[in-house]
Amino acid sequence: MKKTCKTLAITLCAAMLLSTFTVAGDSEVKTILTLKEAKALALENDVQFKIQQSYINQKKEDYAVMSENFNANRGVKASTAAGKAEGRINNQVALENANYAVKQEIFNKNDLKRASDYNVTIAYYDVMKAKYTLDNAQRAMELAQKDLEIAEVRFNIGEYTKNDLSRAENAYKSSKTQYDAAFSSLEDKMKTLSKEIGKDLNINNDDIDMTIGIPDISSIDLDKIKTDNLNNNPAFFSAKKAVDLAKYKQFLVRSEYDDNYDKMKRMTDTARNEFDIMLHDADRDYENAKYQYDEAVKELEISLKTQYSGITTQMETIVNLKKSVADMETTVKNDRLKFSLNLLSQNELSKSESALKDLENSLNTAIVNLNAQYLALTQYSYTQSTN
């Protein structure tokens, strides 16, 4: 009879604890920030992006003035034919450099928007993942707190030893530490997002839209993405510029060499040597620039294939997690039936439901990671032309 009373007391106390327990949440309505709004805010508050057009206009003016006043022979003073040729070449290359300077500033404005959108999106995704982690940590802490409260009741009526109680206390302390770390991480991620968009976000007053879908990875075209990288990636823009300028200079040197070829017959060996050196250096510089560019393209191809492989692996993870969620949903459904038949305690049911939520958050986190990987692969495929 004594044992029956103890069991009844435990059941009643546990029921009281569970009936008064509520999931922590925000009672106030928070301001919801969407990803689209975040990206727009970032550009609105980006001083560099705002003033970039002035740099474009300035380079256009510089090029217009230089073009209007251009004369290949202007300022060329040299005692040898090769020296005069080199001076003319340098003047023509300088004009072409001025033309590239305009293209560079236009490119920079487009890339500022791309980089801003990319950085904001990644920061936004980091907040999403931190929120899933915090949700898991909060439920784990709350369940550990339930276990501790029940353990204290059982200890007081003699069913638990001191060691049993200590284990429950340590489990709660550990869960509390993990919750605090998760909360701190979310605060840090919110600060990073705040910095990216140029607006302070308060974790107590601001929230983000957690809606996210699965990108269509079947539509990925690595050849197109490669082309987009070659056109829109700053590293390849600079590398291609180096190749084009080296090729242009090579053309100019060869033209000067051909124009002066007949005259070389009457020149000294030293004078002819100057032209030979100019031609050799121009050929060498072009071949080196082209080699560097071709090597970078090869590395890009490897990188794109590696990123794509990571995306397919992540997609497999998502498929497996979906199956796990479906299996766990069946388990929870059965546990709820058991609970309704008094075959399962409320605490056990809560743990089962929490395990389902953990899996759902793992699935959502995997989807966020997939979106981040997809964005990293395709970021240079989404640019807007700016004049």
C-alpha positions as CSV (number, residue, x, y, z in Angstrom):
1,M,0.0,0.0,0.0
2,K,2.9,2.4,0.8
3,K,4.5,1.8,-2.6
4,T,1.1,2.5,-4.3
5,C,0.8,5.8,-2.4
6,K,4.3,6.8,-3.5
7,T,3.5,6.1,-7.1
8,L,0.3,8.0,-6.9
9,A,2.1,11.0,-5.3
10,I,4.8,11.0,-8.1
11,T,2.1,10.9,-10.7
12,L,0.1,13.7,-9.2
13,C,3.3,15.9,-8.7
14,A,4.4,15.2,-12.2
15,A,1.0,16.1,-13.5
16,M,1.1,19.3,-11.6
17,L,4.5,20.2,-12.9
18,L,3.6,19.4,-16.5
19,S,0.3,21.3,-16.3
20,T,2.0,24.5,-15.2
21,F,4.8,24.2,-17.7
22,T,4.6,26.5,-20.7
23,V,7.0,26.8,-23.6
24,A,8.9,30.1,-23.4
25,G,7.9,32.5,-26.1
26,D,7.5,36.1,-27.0
27,S,4.3,37.6,-26.0
28,E,4.9,40.8,-28.0
29,V,4.5,40.9,-31.8
30,K,7.9,41.2,-33.5
31,T,8.7,43.1,-36.6
32,I,9.3,40.5,-39.3
33,L,12.2,41.2,-41.8
34,T,12.1,39.4,-45.1
35,L,15.2,38.5,-47.1
36,K,14.1,40.8,-49.9
37,E,13.7,43.7,-47.5
38,A,17.1,43.0,-45.9
39,K,18.9,43.1,-49.3
40,A,17.1,46.4,-50.2
41,L,18.1,47.9,-46.9
42,A,21.7,46.9,-47.4
43,L,21.9,48.8,-50.7
44,E,20.0,51.8,-49.3
45,N,22.6,52.1,-46.5
46,D,25.7,51.2,-48.6
47,V,27.5,54.5,-49.0
48,Q,30.1,53.0,-51.4
49,F,27.3,51.7,-53.7
50,K,25.6,55.1,-53.7
51,I,28.7,57.0,-54.7
52,Q,29.9,54.4,-57.2
53,Q,28.1,56.1,-60.1
54,S,30.2,59.2,-59.5
55,Y,33.3,57.1,-60.1
56,I,31.8,55.8,-63.3
57,N,31.0,59.3,-64.5
58,Q,34.5,60.5,-63.6
59,K,36.2,57.7,-65.6
60,K,34.0,58.4,-68.5
61,E,35.0,62.0,-68.5
62,D,38.7,61.2,-68.2
63,Y,38.4,58.8,-71.1
64,A,36.5,61.3,-73.2
65,V,39.1,64.0,-72.6
66,M,42.0,61.6,-73.3
67,S,40.3,60.3,-76.5
68,E,39.7,63.8,-77.8
69,N,43.3,64.9,-77.2
70,F,44.9,61.6,-78.1
71,N,47.9,61.6,-80.3
72,A,50.2,58.6,-80.3
73,N,53.2,60.8,-80.8
74,R,52.3,63.3,-78.1
75,G,55.2,63.7,-75.6
76,V,57.3,61.1,-77.3
77,K,61.0,62.0,-77.0
78,A,63.6,59.4,-77.8
79,S,66.9,59.3,-79.6
80,T,66.2,55.9,-81.3
81,A,63.5,54.5,-83.5
82,A,62.8,51.8,-81.0
83,G,62.5,54.4,-78.2
84,K,60.0,56.4,-80.3
85,A,58.0,53.3,-81.1
86,E,57.9,52.4,-77.4
87,G,56.6,55.8,-76.6
88,R,53.8,55.6,-79.1
89,I,52.9,52.1,-77.8
90,N,52.8,53.4,-74.2
91,N,50.5,56.2,-75.2
92,Q,48.1,53.9,-77.0
93,V,48.1,51.4,-74.1
94,A,47.4,54.3,-71.7
95,L,44.4,55.2,-73.8
96,E,43.2,51.6,-73.7
97,N,43.8,51.5,-70.0
98,A,41.5,54.6,-69.6
99,N,38.9,52.7,-71.5
100,Y,39.2,49.7,-69.2
101,A,39.0,52.1,-66.2
102,V,35.5,53.0,-67.3
103,K,34.5,49.3,-67.7
104,Q,36.1,48.5,-64.3
105,E,34.0,51.1,-62.5
106,I,30.8,49.9,-64.2
107,F,31.8,46.3,-63.3
108,N,32.5,47.4,-59.7
109,K,29.0,48.8,-59.3
110,N,27.4,45.6,-60.5
111,D,29.7,43.6,-58.3
112,L,29.0,45.8,-55.2
113,K,25.3,44.8,-55.6
114,R,26.1,41.1,-56.1
115,A,28.4,41.1,-53.1
116,S,25.9,42.9,-50.9
117,D,23.1,40.6,-51.9
118,Y,25.3,37.6,-51.3
119,N,26.6,38.7,-47.9
120,V,23.2,39.7,-46.7
121,T,21.7,36.4,-47.7
122,I,24.4,34.4,-46.0
123,A,24.0,36.4,-42.8
124,Y,20.3,36.0,-43.0
125,Y,20.7,32.2,-43.4
126,D,23.0,32.1,-40.4
127,V,20.3,33.8,-38.3
128,M,17.8,31.1,-39.5
129,K,20.1,28.3,-38.5
130,A,20.9,29.9,-35.2
131,K,17.1,30.1,-34.5
132,Y,16.7,26.4,-35.2
133,T,19.6,25.6,-32.9
134,L,18.2,27.8,-30.2
135,D,14.8,26.2,-30.5
136,N,16.3,22.8,-30.0
137,A,18.4,24.0,-27.1
138,Q,15.3,25.6,-25.4
139,R,13.2,22.5,-25.7
140,A,16.1,20.3,-24.4
141,M,16.5,22.6,-21.4
142,E,12.8,22.6,-20.7
143,L,12.7,18.8,-20.8
144,A,15.7,18.6,-18.6
145,Q,14.0,20.9,-16.2
146,K,11.0,18.7,-16.1
147,D,13.2,15.7,-15.5
148,L,15.0,17.5,-12.6
149,E,11.7,18.6,-11.0
150,I,10.4,15.0,-11.2
151,A,13.7,13.7,-9.9
152,E,13.5,16.1,-6.9
153,V,10.0,14.7,-6.1
154,R,11.2,11.1,-6.4
155,F,14.2,11.9,-4.3
156,N,12.1,13.5,-1.5
157,I,9.9,10.4,-1.3
158,G,12.9,8.0,-1.4
159,E,12.6,6.6,-4.8
160,Y,15.8,8.3,-6.2
161,T,19.2,8.3,-4.7
162,K,21.4,11.3,-4.3
163,N,23.4,10.2,-7.4
164,D,20.1,10.0,-9.4
165,L,19.3,13.5,-8.4
166,S,22.8,14.7,-9.2
167,R,22.6,13.3,-12.7
168,A,19.4,15.1,-13.3
169,E,20.9,18.3,-11.9
170,N,24.0,18.0,-14.1
171,A,21.8,17.3,-17.2
172,Y,19.8,20.4,-16.6
173,K,23.0,22.5,-16.0
174,S,24.5,21.2,-19.2
175,S,21.3,21.9,-21.2
176,K,21.2,25.4,-19.7
177,T,24.8,26.0,-20.8
178,Q,23.9,24.9,-24.3
179,Y,20.9,27.1,-24.3
180,D,22.9,30.1,-23.2
181,A,25.5,29.4,-25.9
182,A,22.8,29.1,-28.5
183,F,21.1,32.3,-27.4
184,S,24.5,34.1,-27.5
185,S,25.2,32.7,-31.0
186,L,21.8,34.0,-32.2
187,E,22.6,37.4,-30.8
188,D,25.9,37.4,-32.7
189,K,24.3,36.3,-35.9
190,M,21.7,39.1,-35.6
191,K,24.5,41.6,-35.0
192,T,26.2,40.4,-38.2
193,L,23.0,40.8,-40.1
194,S,22.5,44.2,-38.6
195,K,25.9,45.2,-39.8
196,E,25.2,44.0,-43.3
197,I,21.9,45.8,-43.7
198,G,23.0,49.0,-41.9
199,K,20.2,48.8,-39.4
200,D,20.2,47.6,-35.7
201,L,18.1,44.5,-35.1
202,N,17.1,43.7,-31.6
203,I,16.6,40.0,-30.8
204,N,13.6,40.9,-28.5
205,N,11.8,43.1,-31.0
206,D,12.9,41.9,-34.5
207,D,12.5,38.6,-36.2
208,I,13.1,37.2,-39.7
209,D,10.9,35.4,-42.1
210,M,11.8,31.7,-41.8
211,T,10.1,30.7,-45.1
212,I,12.5,28.9,-47.4
213,G,12.2,26.5,-50.3
214,I,14.4,23.9,-51.9
215,P,16.2,25.2,-55.1
216,D,15.8,23.2,-58.3
217,I,19.2,21.6,-58.6
218,S,18.2,19.7,-61.7
219,S,18.3,23.0,-63.6
220,I,22.0,23.6,-62.8
221,D,24.0,24.2,-65.9
222,L,27.7,24.2,-65.0
223,D,28.8,25.4,-68.5
224,K,26.6,28.5,-68.1
225,I,27.7,29.0,-64.6
226,K,31.3,28.8,-65.8
227,T,30.6,31.4,-68.5
228,D,28.8,33.7,-65.9
229,N,31.9,33.4,-63.6
230,L,34.2,34.4,-66.5
231,N,32.1,37.4,-67.2
232,N,31.1,38.5,-63.7
233,N,33.7,37.2,-61.2
234,P,36.1,40.1,-60.3
235,A,39.1,37.7,-60.3
236,F,38.3,36.7,-63.9
237,F,37.5,40.3,-65.0
238,S,41.0,41.4,-63.9
239,A,42.6,38.3,-65.4
240,K,40.9,38.8,-68.7
241,K,41.8,42.5,-68.7
242,A,45.4,41.6,-68.3
243,V,45.2,39.2,-71.2
244,D,43.4,41.7,-73.4
245,L,45.9,44.5,-72.6
246,A,48.9,42.2,-73.2
247,K,47.5,41.1,-76.5
248,Y,46.8,44.7,-77.5
249,K,50.3,45.7,-76.6
250,Q,51.7,42.7,-78.5
251,F,49.7,43.8,-81.6
252,L,51.1,47.3,-81.3
253,V,54.6,46.1,-80.9
254,R,54.3,43.8,-83.9
255,S,52.9,46.6,-86.0
256,E,55.8,48.9,-85.0
257,Y,58.2,46.1,-85.7
258,D,56.7,45.5,-89.2
259,D,56.6,49.2,-90.0
260,N,60.3,49.6,-89.1
261,Y,61.5,46.4,-90.6
262,D,62.9,47.9,-93.7
263,K,64.6,50.6,-91.7
264,M,66.2,48.0,-89.4
265,K,68.5,46.9,-92.3
266,R,70.2,50.3,-92.0
267,M,70.3,50.3,-88.2
268,T,73.1,49.2,-86.0
269,D,73.0,45.9,-84.2
270,T,72.2,47.6,-81.0
271,A,69.3,49.5,-82.5
272,R,67.8,46.4,-84.1
273,N,68.3,44.6,-80.8
274,E,65.9,47.1,-79.1
275,F,63.1,46.1,-81.4
276,D,63.8,42.4,-80.9
277,I,63.7,42.9,-77.1
278,M,60.4,44.8,-77.4
279,L,58.9,42.1,-79.4
280,H,60.2,39.3,-77.2
281,D,58.9,41.0,-74.0
282,A,55.5,41.6,-75.6
283,D,55.2,38.0,-76.7
284,R,56.4,36.8,-73.3
285,D,54.0,39.1,-71.3
286,Y,51.0,38.0,-73.4
287,E,51.8,34.3,-73.1
288,N,52.3,34.7,-69.3
289,A,48.9,36.5,-68.9
290,K,47.2,33.9,-71.1
291,Y,48.7,31.1,-69.1
292,Q,47.6,32.6,-65.8
293,Y,44.1,33.0,-67.1
294,D,43.9,29.5,-68.5
295,E,45.1,28.0,-65.3
296,A,42.5,30.0,-63.3
297,V,39.8,28.7,-65.7
298,K,40.9,25.1,-65.0
299,E,40.8,25.8,-61.2
300,L,37.3,27.3,-61.7
301,E,36.1,24.1,-63.5
302,I,37.4,22.0,-60.6
303,S,35.8,24.2,-58.0
304,L,32.4,24.3,-59.7
305,K,32.4,20.5,-60.0
306,T,33.3,20.2,-56.3
307,Q,30.6,22.6,-55.3
308,Y,28.0,20.8,-57.4
309,S,29.0,17.5,-55.8
310,G,28.5,19.1,-52.4
311,I,25.0,20.2,-53.5
312,T,24.0,16.7,-54.6
313,T,25.3,15.2,-51.4
314,Q,23.3,17.8,-49.4
315,M,20.2,17.0,-51.4
316,E,20.7,13.3,-50.5
317,T,20.9,14.4,-46.8
318,I,17.6,16.2,-47.2
319,V,15.9,13.2,-48.7
320,N,17.1,11.0,-45.9
321,L,16.0,13.5,-43.3
322,K,12.5,13.7,-44.8
323,K,12.2,10.0,-44.4
324,S,13.4,10.2,-40.8
325,V,10.8,13.0,-40.1
326,A,8.0,10.8,-41.7
327,D,9.1,7.9,-39.5
328,M,9.2,10.0,-36.4
329,E,5.7,11.5,-37.2
330,T,4.4,7.9,-37.2
331,T,6.1,7.3,-33.8
332,V,4.6,10.5,-32.3
333,K,1.2,9.6,-33.7
334,N,1.4,6.2,-31.9
335,D,2.8,7.8,-28.7
336,R,-0.2,10.2,-28.7
337,L,-2.5,7.3,-28.9
338,K,-0.7,5.6,-26.1
339,F,-0.9,8.7,-24.0
340,S,-4.7,8.9,-24.6
341,L,-4.9,5.3,-23.3
342,N,-2.8,6.2,-20.3
343,L,0.0,3.9,-21.5
344,L,2.5,6.8,-21.8
345,S,3.2,9.7,-19.5
346,Q,3.0,13.3,-20.6
347,N,6.7,13.7,-20.1
348,E,7.5,10.8,-22.4
349,L,5.1,12.2,-25.0
350,S,6.8,15.6,-24.7
351,K,10.1,14.0,-25.4
352,S,8.8,12.2,-28.4
353,E,7.3,15.4,-29.8
354,S,10.5,17.2,-29.1
355,A,12.5,14.6,-30.9
356,L,10.2,15.1,-33.9
357,K,10.8,18.9,-33.7
358,D,14.6,18.3,-33.5
359,L,14.4,16.3,-36.8
360,E,12.3,18.9,-38.5
361,N,14.8,21.6,-37.5
362,S,17.6,19.4,-38.7
363,L,15.7,19.1,-42.0
364,N,15.2,22.9,-42.2
365,T,18.8,23.6,-41.4
366,A,19.9,21.2,-44.2
367,I,17.6,23.1,-46.6
368,V,19.1,26.4,-45.5
369,N,22.6,24.9,-46.1
370,L,21.5,23.7,-49.5
371,N,20.3,27.2,-50.4
372,A,23.6,28.7,-49.2
373,Q,25.6,26.2,-51.3
374,Y,23.4,26.8,-54.3
375,L,23.9,30.6,-53.9
376,A,27.6,30.2,-53.7
377,L,27.6,28.2,-56.9
378,T,25.3,30.5,-58.8
379,Q,26.1,34.0,-57.3
380,Y,27.7,35.3,-60.5
381,S,24.7,34.3,-62.6
382,Y,22.5,37.0,-61.1
383,T,23.9,40.4,-62.1
384,Q,22.2,43.6,-63.4
385,S,23.7,45.7,-66.0
386,T,24.6,49.2,-64.8
387,N,25.7,52.0,-67.1
